[in-house]
Amino acid sequence: MKKIVISSLLISSMALLTGCFDSGPKSYLKIAGGGLQFNYRVSEMSMVVIAQQVSPLPAGSIVEAQFDIPGTQTRESVTLPSMEGKLTYRLQSQKLFNIKKGGEYKVSLLLRDKSGAEIDREETAFHSDVDQSTLPDKPLVDDLAFTPNFQNIK
């Protein structure tokens, strides 16, 4: 009886230990920041996500962000090639329209290997606390010298 108990304990402890070494899917990137970006100076809004490397990225991999496009059922995909030694990646959507106060907009961060297969994914959602109607109709400046466009100041 004593041998059976000891054998059972040994088998169960070995099973636990082998589970500790099971790495499962590897995490390469995490979402380190981002959100809705309202640029009042040029009267544009977009979404930005910051990807931070947590494990070395495979050679030839692609960092991708998929952004919800407000008011549609589609998503925009933005990609950057991975670079050795680069620890963060900033991915930004195109200009967005139809942002609503209280709206939730999903973002997916993906890592694809050189063949295009997805090898890592993280998701989040950004919440808007302002409405598109708060943006001016035209940019607040007319040129790179930031000459004020006074007709547009409310």
C-alpha positions in Angstrom: 0.0 0.0 0.0 2.8 2.3 0.9 4.5 1.7 -2.5 1.2 2.6 -4.3 0.9 5.9 -2.4 4.5 6.8 -3.1 4.2 5.8 -6.8 1.0 7.9 -7.1 2.7 10.9 -5.5 5.7 10.6 -7.8 3.5 10.3 -10.9 1.3 13.3 -9.9 4.3 15.4 -9.1 6.0 14.6 -12.4 2.8 15.5 -14.2 2.7 18.8 -12.4 6.4 19.5 -13.3 5.9 18.7 -17.0 3.0 21.2 -17.0 5.3 23.9 -15.7 7.6 23.5 -18.7 4.8 23.6 -21.3 5.4 27.0 -22.8 2.2 27.0 -24.9 1.9 29.9 -27.3 4.7 32.4 -27.0 3.9 36.0 -26.3 6.0 38.4 -28.4 4.2 41.7 -28.1 2.0 43.5 -25.6 -0.1 46.7 -26.0 1.8 49.3 -24.0 -0.4 52.3 -24.8 -2.5 54.1 -27.3 -6.0 55.4 -27.7 -8.0 57.9 -29.7 -5.9 60.8 -30.9 -7.7 64.1 -31.4 -5.6 66.7 -33.2 -7.4 69.9 -32.9 -4.7 71.9 -34.7 -5.4 70.1 -38.0 -8.9 68.9 -37.2 -8.2 65.2 -37.6 -8.8 62.1 -35.4 -7.2 58.7 -35.5 -6.4 55.7 -33.3 -2.9 54.8 -32.2 -1.6 51.7 -30.6 1.9 51.2 -29.1 3.3 47.7 -29.3 6.1 46.7 -26.9 8.3 43.7 -27.6 8.3 41.2 -24.7 10.3 38.5 -26.5 12.6 38.7 -29.4 10.6 38.8 -32.7 11.3 36.2 -35.3 13.3 37.4 -38.3 11.1 38.7 -41.1 8.0 39.0 -39.0 5.3 41.7 -39.4 3.7 43.8 -36.7 0.0 44.5 -37.6 -2.7 46.5 -36.0 -6.4 46.2 -37.0 -8.6 49.2 -36.1 -12.4 49.3 -36.1 -13.6 51.9 -38.5 -16.4 53.8 -36.8 -19.9 53.5 -38.3 -18.9 50.5 -40.5 -18.5 46.8 -40.0 -14.9 46.9 -41.5 -11.5 47.2 -40.0 -8.3 48.9 -41.2 -5.1 47.0 -41.2 -1.8 48.8 -40.6 1.5 46.9 -40.8 5.2 47.5 -40.0 8.1 45.2 -40.6 9.9 44.0 -37.4 13.4 45.3 -36.9 16.1 43.7 -34.9 16.8 45.8 -31.8 13.5 47.8 -32.0 11.5 47.5 -28.8 8.4 49.5 -29.6 6.2 50.0 -32.6 3.7 52.8 -33.1 0.8 52.0 -35.5 -1.7 54.7 -36.4 -5.0 54.4 -38.3 -6.1 56.6 -41.2 -8.2 59.7 -40.4 -11.4 58.6 -38.7 -15.0 59.9 -38.9 -18.2 59.3 -36.9 -16.5 59.0 -33.5 -19.2 59.2 -30.9 -18.9 60.1 -27.2 -19.1 56.9 -25.2 -18.2 54.8 -28.2 -16.0 51.7 -27.9 -13.6 51.0 -30.7 -11.7 47.7 -30.9 -8.0 47.3 -31.8 -6.2 44.0 -32.4 -2.4 43.8 -32.3 -1.0 40.9 -34.3 2.4 39.4 -35.1 2.7 37.5 -38.3 5.6 35.3 -39.4 7.3 35.8 -42.8 4.7 33.5 -44.4 1.8 35.7 -43.1 0.6 33.2 -40.4 -0.5 34.8 -37.1 1.8 33.8 -34.3 0.7 36.3 -31.6 -2.4 38.4 -30.8 -3.6 40.9 -28.2 -6.8 42.9 -28.2 -8.1 46.0 -26.5 -10.8 48.6 -26.9 -10.5 52.4 -26.7 -13.4 54.5 -25.4 -14.1 58.0 -26.6 -15.0 60.7 -24.1 -15.6 63.3 -26.8 -17.7 63.5 -29.9 -16.6 64.3 -33.5 -18.7 67.4 -33.3 -16.2 69.0 -30.9 -13.6 69.1 -33.7 -13.6 72.3 -35.9 -14.8 71.9 -39.5 -11.5 73.2 -40.9 -7.9 73.1 -39.5 -7.0 75.7 -36.9 -3.9 76.6 -38.9 -3.4 77.1 -42.6 0.3 76.1 -43.1 3.3 74.5 -41.5 4.2 77.9 -39.9 1.0 77.4 -37.9 -0.7 80.6 -39.1 -4.0 80.7 -37.2 -7.1 80.2 -39.3 -9.2 82.6 -37.2 -12.5 82.0 -39.1 -12.5 78.5 -37.6 -12.1 79.3 -33.9 -15.3 78.9 -32.0 
